[in-house]
Structure formats: C-alpha cells, structure tokens
C-alpha cells in the first residue's frame, strides 16, 4: 500500500452500505453528546465503527475521522496526520497545522494545547483560540464531530495517551469527540471521567436488541426465516452483530446452531467464527 493510500484509509470515514440504521443507539448518541466526549467500547464485531459512521451520515454531521494505529506512537507522526485530516475537513484553511519539530519537544504540553485549540477553531469557526483565558466556550448550534477509531491500537506506554488527554480537556462547546475502542478508557482519561466530561457506551448498550436482530435478518438473510428461527438466532448470538451476520452468511443457519449444541455461549461463537471475522477485517 502506498503512503498516499495508507493516509486515505487512515483519515476517511467508512461508508457502510446495506446496514441497519440503529435508531435506538442514535438516540443514545444524541443524548450522550451533551458531554464533550463519548467513549464507545465493546468486543470486536459489535458494530462500533458502523454505528458511528451511519449515525454521522444519518444526522448529517460534519466530521474529522482519524484511525489510530501503532504508527501514532511516534507523536510527530500523529500531529502530521492530524494536520492532514484537518486540511481535509476544512479545506478553506490554506495555512497548514503546525508540525512537531525538535524545538517544540521541550514544551510539548504547551505545543499540544495550542495545537488542539487551533484545530478546534478551524473545525468550529465560532470558537476563538485567541479569546482571553483560552478558548471561548459559547453555545453553538452547529456541531462538529472528531472520531478517533481503533483507539485500542494506541501503543501502551506511549506519550500519545497524554497528548490525547490534553486535547480532550480543551474541547469547546460545538465540538464532540467520539472514541471507538475494544478496551476500556486508559488511565490517562480518569480525570475526564471524574469531571463528568465523558459518556461511556459499552457492550450492554451496543449488543443487538431482538428488534435489531430481526431488522438485520431482513437485510442479510439469503432466504426468509421463520420468527422461531430468528428468535433462536437472537438467543444464540446474544446480541453479537458479527456472529449474527456470519451465521446468516452460512447456508443453513439452523444446521450450524444444531451442530454447536445446547451448551452454546457467546464465547463459543466468538471462537467458532473468529478466524473468519478477522480475515474479513483484514480484507477491508
């Protein structure tokens, strides 16, 4: 993959097609946006990224999408790619975001605060980074969303967690940050939780309801399934979206469930289908 293609994949919002619009969770996200940060955490295959991408599209919300990877452990690389993302999100600004060059390393916290203040002022022009005492926190009718996807890929022990925490502490009114991760918030975010600046949506919220299961079956099933079989699929998959979709992709879902037996658990399904899920993820 070329560097340009890699950058495009890293900074482009997914465009999920033929997916169920999860209105129940859309309403939860609407309510959660009263706090500046929303942290979405659930196991692989829970539909986290699809949920956020479809929500932004449905609500017609402008966004900056950034996919975290191991390379962001190099904080200069992080600021570089975030600058590209900012340019893509706000092309009217011709002056590039600052780069983290060696002379800034001694004052990294100051550089980070100023960087994010400048970023937020670009994403929401009603925010002034020059206001006395920092960012002006006025109520804005327009909302801009920053998405940090795959946050679990942030290298453990990296300075990146502290940099992100500093950036999150500077969020003004008019902007939300949505963080998508397979794991719980890192310790660096504890203060944000304690100060009620973060809402967390976890597995209990993200797992499919029976109605959502029925909706996905209508979208994905290769043949019409009885209500009894759909209910059995719901009971077996326990709300795990990837497990449901993969079972529907297999011809003869009833035979698959029969083979797995009555001792079936969500963990058993995860083991049964994990290799297929991760193969599909690697292909996308």
C-alpha positions as CSV (number, residue, x, y, z in Angstrom):
1,X,0.0,0.0,0.0
2,X,1.4,3.4,-1.0
3,X,1.8,6.2,1.6
4,X,-1.0,8.2,0.0
5,X,-3.4,5.2,0.0
6,X,-2.5,4.4,3.6
7,X,-3.2,8.1,4.6
8,X,-6.5,7.9,2.7
9,X,-7.6,4.8,4.6
10,X,-6.5,6.3,7.9
11,X,-8.4,9.5,7.5
12,X,-11.5,8.5,5.6
13,X,-14.9,7.9,7.2
14,X,-16.2,4.5,6.3
15,X,-19.3,4.4,4.1
16,X,-21.2,1.3,5.3
17,X,-23.7,0.2,2.7
18,X,-26.8,-2.0,3.3
19,X,-26.7,-1.7,7.1
20,X,-29.4,-1.4,9.7
21,X,-29.8,2.1,11.0
22,X,-29.9,1.6,14.8
23,X,-32.3,4.4,15.8
24,X,-32.2,3.2,19.4
25,X,-28.5,3.9,19.6
26,X,-28.8,7.1,17.5
27,X,-31.0,8.5,20.3
28,X,-28.4,7.4,22.9
29,X,-25.7,9.2,21.0
30,X,-27.8,12.3,20.7
31,X,-28.2,12.3,24.5
32,X,-24.6,11.5,25.1
33,X,-23.4,14.5,23.1
34,X,-24.4,16.8,26.0
35,X,-20.9,15.9,27.3
36,X,-17.9,16.6,25.0
37,X,-16.5,13.1,24.9
38,X,-18.3,9.8,24.0
39,X,-16.2,6.6,24.6
40,X,-17.6,3.6,22.8
41,X,-16.2,0.3,23.9
42,X,-17.2,-3.3,23.0
43,X,-15.7,-6.5,21.7
44,X,-14.7,-7.0,18.1
45,X,-17.6,-7.4,15.7
46,X,-20.0,-5.4,17.8
47,X,-20.7,-2.9,15.1
48,X,-19.0,0.1,16.7
49,X,-17.5,1.7,13.7
50,X,-20.5,1.0,11.5
51,X,-22.7,2.6,14.2
52,X,-20.8,5.8,14.4
53,X,-20.3,6.1,10.6
54,X,-24.0,5.5,9.9
55,X,-25.0,7.9,12.8
56,X,-22.9,10.8,11.3
57,X,-24.4,10.2,7.9
58,X,-28.0,10.0,9.2
59,X,-27.6,13.1,11.3
60,X,-25.7,14.9,8.6
61,X,-22.9,15.9,11.0
62,X,-19.5,17.1,9.7
63,X,-16.6,15.1,11.0
64,X,-12.9,14.6,11.1
65,X,-12.2,10.8,11.1
66,X,-8.9,9.6,12.4
67,X,-8.0,5.9,12.7
68,X,-5.4,5.2,15.4
69,X,-2.6,2.7,14.6
70,X,0.8,1.7,16.0
71,X,2.5,4.4,14.0
72,X,0.8,7.0,16.1
73,X,3.2,6.0,18.9
74,X,5.5,8.4,17.1
75,X,3.9,11.6,18.2
76,X,5.4,13.7,15.4
77,X,3.7,11.3,13.0
78,X,0.4,11.7,14.9
79,X,0.5,15.5,14.6
80,X,1.5,15.2,11.0
81,X,-1.5,13.0,10.1
82,X,-3.9,15.0,12.2
83,X,-2.8,18.1,10.3
84,X,-3.7,16.3,7.0
85,X,-7.1,15.3,8.5
86,X,-7.7,18.9,9.5
87,X,-6.9,20.1,6.0
88,X,-9.3,17.5,4.5
89,X,-12.1,18.5,7.0
90,X,-11.6,22.3,6.5
91,X,-10.2,22.9,3.0
92,X,-11.0,26.6,3.2
93,X,-8.0,27.0,5.6
94,X,-4.9,27.1,3.4
95,X,-2.3,27.5,6.2
96,X,-1.2,24.1,7.4
97,X,-1.4,23.0,11.0
98,X,2.0,23.2,12.8
99,X,4.3,20.2,12.8
100,X,6.0,18.9,15.9
101,X,9.6,19.8,15.2
102,X,12.5,19.2,17.6
103,X,12.4,22.8,19.1
104,X,8.9,22.1,20.4
105,X,9.8,18.9,22.3
106,X,10.8,20.7,25.5
107,X,7.5,22.4,25.7
108,X,5.3,19.5,24.4
109,X,2.3,20.2,26.8
110,X,2.1,23.9,25.6
111,X,2.5,22.8,21.9
112,X,-0.3,20.2,22.4
113,X,-2.7,22.7,24.0
114,X,-2.1,25.3,21.3
115,X,-2.3,22.7,18.5
116,X,-5.7,21.5,19.7
117,X,-7.1,25.0,20.3
118,X,-6.1,25.9,16.7
119,X,-7.7,22.6,15.4
120,X,-10.9,23.3,17.2
121,X,-11.1,26.9,16.0
122,X,-10.8,25.6,12.4
123,X,-13.5,22.9,12.9
124,X,-15.9,25.3,14.5
125,X,-15.3,29.0,13.5
126,X,-17.4,30.3,16.4
127,X,-14.5,29.1,18.6
128,X,-11.8,31.7,19.1
129,X,-8.4,30.4,20.2
130,X,-7.4,34.0,20.9
131,X,-10.1,34.6,23.5
132,X,-8.8,35.8,26.9
133,X,-8.3,32.8,29.1
134,X,-8.2,30.3,26.3
135,X,-10.9,29.0,24.0
136,X,-14.2,30.9,24.1
137,X,-16.9,28.4,25.2
138,X,-20.0,29.7,23.6
139,X,-23.0,27.6,22.8
140,X,-23.0,26.7,19.1
141,X,-26.0,25.3,17.1
142,X,-23.7,23.6,14.7
143,X,-21.8,20.5,16.0
144,X,-18.6,19.1,14.6
145,X,-17.5,15.6,15.4
146,X,-14.0,14.2,15.7
147,X,-13.8,10.4,15.6
148,X,-10.8,8.5,16.9
149,X,-11.3,5.0,15.7
150,X,-9.5,1.8,16.8
151,X,-8.1,3.5,19.9
152,X,-7.1,0.1,21.3
153,X,-4.2,0.3,18.8
154,X,-2.5,3.2,20.6
155,X,0.8,1.8,21.9
156,X,0.8,1.1,25.6
157,X,3.0,3.4,27.5
158,X,3.2,5.9,24.6
159,X,3.0,9.7,25.1
160,X,0.1,9.6,22.8
161,X,-2.4,8.9,25.6
162,X,-1.3,12.0,27.5
163,X,-1.4,14.1,24.3
164,X,-5.0,12.9,23.5
165,X,-6.0,13.6,27.1
166,X,-4.7,17.2,26.8
167,X,-6.6,17.6,23.6
168,X,-9.8,16.2,25.1
169,X,-9.5,18.6,28.1
170,X,-9.6,21.6,25.6
171,X,-12.8,20.6,23.8
172,X,-15.1,23.7,23.5
173,X,-18.8,23.8,23.1
174,X,-19.8,23.0,19.5
175,X,-17.5,20.0,19.2
176,X,-17.7,16.4,20.3
177,X,-15.1,13.7,20.2
178,X,-16.1,10.1,19.8
179,X,-13.6,7.5,20.7
180,X,-14.1,3.9,19.4
181,X,-12.2,1.1,21.2
182,X,-12.3,-2.6,22.0
183,X,-10.9,-1.8,25.5
184,X,-11.9,0.4,28.4
185,X,-10.6,4.0,28.7
186,X,-6.9,4.3,29.6
187,X,-5.8,5.5,33.0
188,X,-4.9,8.9,31.4
189,X,-8.6,9.6,30.9
190,X,-9.6,9.0,34.5
191,X,-9.8,12.8,35.2
192,X,-12.1,13.3,32.3
193,X,-14.5,10.7,33.7
194,X,-14.3,12.2,37.2
195,X,-15.1,15.6,35.9
196,X,-18.2,14.3,34.0
197,X,-16.8,15.2,30.6
198,X,-17.1,11.7,29.2
199,X,-20.1,9.4,28.5
200,X,-19.3,5.7,28.0
201,X,-21.4,3.4,25.8
202,X,-20.4,-0.2,26.4
203,X,-21.5,-3.7,25.4
204,X,-24.8,-3.5,27.3
205,X,-25.9,-0.7,25.1
206,X,-24.3,-1.9,21.8
207,X,-25.5,-5.5,21.8
208,X,-28.4,-6.1,19.4
209,X,-31.9,-6.0,20.7
210,X,-34.4,-8.5,19.4
211,X,-35.9,-5.9,17.1
212,X,-32.5,-5.1,15.7
213,X,-31.7,-8.7,15.2
214,X,-35.0,-9.0,13.2
215,X,-34.0,-6.0,11.1
216,X,-30.6,-7.4,10.3
217,X,-32.1,-10.7,9.3
218,X,-34.4,-8.9,6.9
219,X,-31.4,-7.1,5.3
220,X,-28.9,-10.0,5.2
221,X,-30.8,-13.4,5.1
222,X,-30.5,-15.2,1.8
223,X,-33.9,-16.7,2.3
224,X,-36.9,-16.0,4.5
225,X,-36.5,-17.3,8.1
226,X,-39.3,-18.1,10.5
227,X,-39.9,-16.0,13.6
228,X,-38.9,-19.0,15.6
229,X,-35.6,-19.3,13.9
230,X,-34.9,-15.6,14.2
231,X,-35.6,-15.8,17.9
232,X,-33.2,-18.7,18.2
233,X,-30.6,-16.7,16.3
234,X,-31.1,-13.9,18.8
235,X,-30.8,-16.2,21.8
236,X,-27.7,-17.9,20.4
237,X,-25.8,-14.8,19.4
238,X,-26.7,-12.8,22.5
239,X,-26.6,-9.6,20.6
240,X,-23.3,-10.1,18.9
241,X,-23.6,-8.5,15.4
242,X,-20.7,-10.2,13.7
243,X,-21.8,-13.6,14.9
244,X,-25.4,-13.0,13.6
245,X,-24.2,-11.8,10.2
246,X,-21.8,-14.7,9.8
247,X,-24.4,-17.2,10.7
248,X,-26.7,-15.7,8.1
249,X,-24.0,-15.9,5.5
250,X,-23.7,-19.6,6.1
251,X,-26.2,-21.7,4.2
252,X,-28.4,-23.4,6.7
253,X,-28.2,-21.4,10.0
254,X,-30.4,-23.9,11.7
255,X,-27.8,-26.7,11.0
256,X,-25.0,-24.5,12.3
257,X,-26.8,-23.9,15.6
258,X,-27.7,-27.6,15.9
259,X,-24.1,-28.6,15.4
260,X,-23.0,-26.1,18.1
261,X,-25.5,-27.7,20.5
262,X,-27.3,-26.6,23.6
263,X,-24.1,-25.7,25.5
264,X,-23.6,-22.8,23.1
265,X,-22.3,-19.5,24.5
266,X,-21.2,-16.1,23.2
267,X,-17.6,-17.1,23.9
268,X,-18.1,-20.3,21.9
269,X,-19.4,-18.4,19.0
270,X,-16.5,-16.0,19.1
271,X,-14.0,-18.9,18.9
272,X,-16.1,-20.6,16.2
273,X,-16.2,-17.6,13.9
274,X,-13.1,-15.5,15.0
275,X,-10.8,-16.5,12.1
276,X,-13.5,-15.6,9.6
277,X,-14.2,-12.2,11.2
278,X,-10.6,-11.2,11.4
279,X,-9.9,-12.4,7.8
280,X,-12.8,-10.2,6.7
281,X,-11.5,-7.2,8.7
282,X,-8.0,-7.7,7.2
283,X,-9.6,-7.6,3.7
284,X,-11.3,-4.2,4.3
